[in-house]
Amino acid sequence: MAASAQQPIDLYYWPTPNGWKVTIMLEETGLPYTVHPVNIGKGDQFKPEFLAISPNNKMPAIVDPNGPDGKPISVFESGAILQYLGRKTGKFYPRDERKRAEVDQWLFWQMGGFGPMLGQTHHFRIYAPEKIPYAIDRYTNEANRLYGVLNKQLASHEFVAGEYSIADMAIVPWAKLWERQGQNIGDFPHVKRWLDTVLARPAVQRGVAVSAEDRGQTDLTDPKVQAVLFGQRAR
């Protein structure tokens, strides 16, 4: 992690696609950060001290002791964190409104569609205790459609929104798992070219490597883990 005179950002994190978005951005910008593991398989996301930062009981979340008014600020939701860090550093998030709108629409596309739909694809293809053909087909086909949208965009753009940005950082952690989503990356040559390019970036590699040893701790086929992750907690 790059050295800086600033106090480190506290990152509440587990090595998943949504967590990788933020570690990639932190590595790309060189901001110092301290990782606080949130073991989602053990229910750390429901601890009161974490809920005070992330009321939707989802990681990642950050606490920046160097907030915009000189006071600490906490931010949850990976897309909001990327925007905040982009504004804070002036990197990978254009100031020009037209360019920023281009980044935002693809960031929101990932947050509202690509991530959730691929997450459901993972769930029904791999983790659901009952294999429901309709659900598997529904989400695998929707994933295929979304990869087609991305492929079309990348046919005329080197990166998703033109220049490399937080939009790429948001999308790549999910897209790199295409095999688990029942996709053939050969059907999407422009996505493959973009994936190869982005995943070759040293900061992206460092971001994905953060706490990689912890990823195997979460066995999503374990009924006890599934009860924590997929069950409904009382308010």
N, C-alpha and C positions, 0 to 999 in steps of 0.2 A: 504494500500500500504506500502511496506516495507521501512524502513528508510535507508538513505544512505547519505554519505558526497557529493556525486555527485549532480550536478544540475539536476533537473528532466527533463526527456525527454518530449517534447511537442507532444502529440498525438492528431491528428485530426481524429475524430471518430464519428460514429453513430452505434447503436447496431444492426448490421447485421452479417451474417456469416463471411464476410470478415473482419469486424471490430473485431469480437470476436477472430479471429486468433491472433491478435496482443495483445489484452488485456490478453489473456491466457498466451502468452509468457512473457509479462511483469510481470505478477503475478508469473509465475513459476520461473523467474530469480530473482525476488525481486528488480528489477530496479525501482527507483522512477519515477513517470510520472504524468503529468498534462493533463487532458482531455479538449480538445477544441471541443465542439459539432459542427458537420457539418450536419445540418438538410437537408438531401437530398430531402425531400418532399417540402421544401421551396426554394430550389435552392442555398443553401449556397456553394455547390461545384463549382458554376460558378463565385464566387466572385474573383476578380483579386488577392487578397492577398492569396487565397487558390491555385489558378492556378499557382502562382509563386512557390509553393511547389509541387503541383501535376498537371502537365500540361494535364493529361488525364481526368481531372475533376472527379476523383474517389477517395473516401476515402477507407481505411485509408492511412494516411501519417504521418511521424514523422519528427521532427527536434530535433536532438541530440546536445545540446550545448557542449558536451564532445566528439567531433569527433575524428577520429583516429590521426589527426595531432594537436589536442588541439584546433581546431576551429570547429564551428558548421557545421553540415552536415544534409541535408534533404534527405529523402528516401521515394519514393512512390512505389506502388505495394506491396501487402501484402506478397507475397513470398520473394521478395527482402528484405523487412523489417525483416522477420523471419531469413533469412540468415545473415543479418547484425547484428542483436541482438545476434545470435548464435556465430558469430565470436567475437563480442565485449566481451561477457561474458565467452566464452568457454563452454557454457552449451547447451545441447540438440542438438548439431550440431557437430559431431565427427571431430577430427583433422585428424585421419587416413583416407587416400584418398579412400581406398576401402569402408570403412563404410560411408564416406561422399557421395560417388557416389550412394550408396544404398538409403540414405536419399534424395538426390537431385532428383533421378528419380521418387520417389513417390511424392515429393513436386511438381515437374513439371507435373506429372500426374494429381494432383489436380488442379493446376493452369490452365492447358491447356484443361482438359477434365471434371473431376468430378464437379468442381465448375460451369463452364459455362453451361454444359449440364443440371445440376440440376437447375440452375438459369432459363434456358429456360423452364424447366418442370414447375417450379413455375409460370412463366409468362403465359404460355398457359393454364395450368390447372386452375389457380386461378384468374389471373388479366386481361387477354386479354378481351376486351369488346365483341369481337366476338369469340365464342367457335368454333374452327376449329378442327374437329375430326382428320384430318391427322396430324396436328402439335401436338396435345395432345398425340396421339398414338406414333408418332415419338420420342418425347422426353421422354415419360414415359418408352418406351421400351429401349431407350438408357440408361436411368437411371438404369433400371433393369440389363442391361448388365454390367454396371460399378460396381454396387453393387456385381455382381457375381465375377468380377475380384478382388475386395477388399476381398470378402469372401474367395476366393481361397488362396490369400496371407496370410490372417490371420489364415488359417487352420494350417499353419506350423510356424507361428510367433506370439509371444505374442503381439507385437506391429508391426506397419506396416513395419518398416525398421529394425526390430530386437529389439533394445532398444528404449524406449520412446524418441521421438524426435520432431523436428519442423514439420516433416511429419504428425505425429498424430495430432498436433495442427492445421494444415492446413485443414485436412480432417474432423475432428470431428464436427466442427460447421455446416457443410453441412449435414453430415450423421445423425445428431440428428433430422433433419427435415424430416425423411423418410416418415412419414405419408402424408405430403403435396405433396410428389413426387409420390404418388400412389403406394408405395411399402409396402410389408408385411415383417417386419423385421424377422418374423419366418422363412422365406425362406432363411435367411442368418444367421445361428446360430453363426458363428464365428465373424461376424460383430457385432451381438448383444452382445456377450461376451465382445468384445473389447470396444464397446460403453459404456456398464455398468461400465467397469473398468476405462476408461478415464474420463467419466462424474462424477465419484465418487471422483476424485482428488480435494482437496480443492482449489487449484489454478485455476483449470478449472472452478469450480463453481463461484469463485470470478470474473474471467474474463468475464464469460457470464452475470454476474449480473451488470456489469458496465453500468450505465445509463439505466438500464432496464426500468425505468419509461418512458423514451423517445420513446421506441419502438412503443407504441400505438399512438404516435403523427403522424405517417406516415400511413395514410389510402390509401393503394395502389389501392383501388377500386374507389377513388375519381378522377373524370376526370381531375380536376385541378392538382392534384398530378401526375397523369399519364402523363399529358402534360409536366411536368417538368422532370420526370424520363425517360420517353420513347420517348420524342420528340427530334428532332435534333436542337441543338442550333447553331446559325450562328457564324462563326469564326470572 
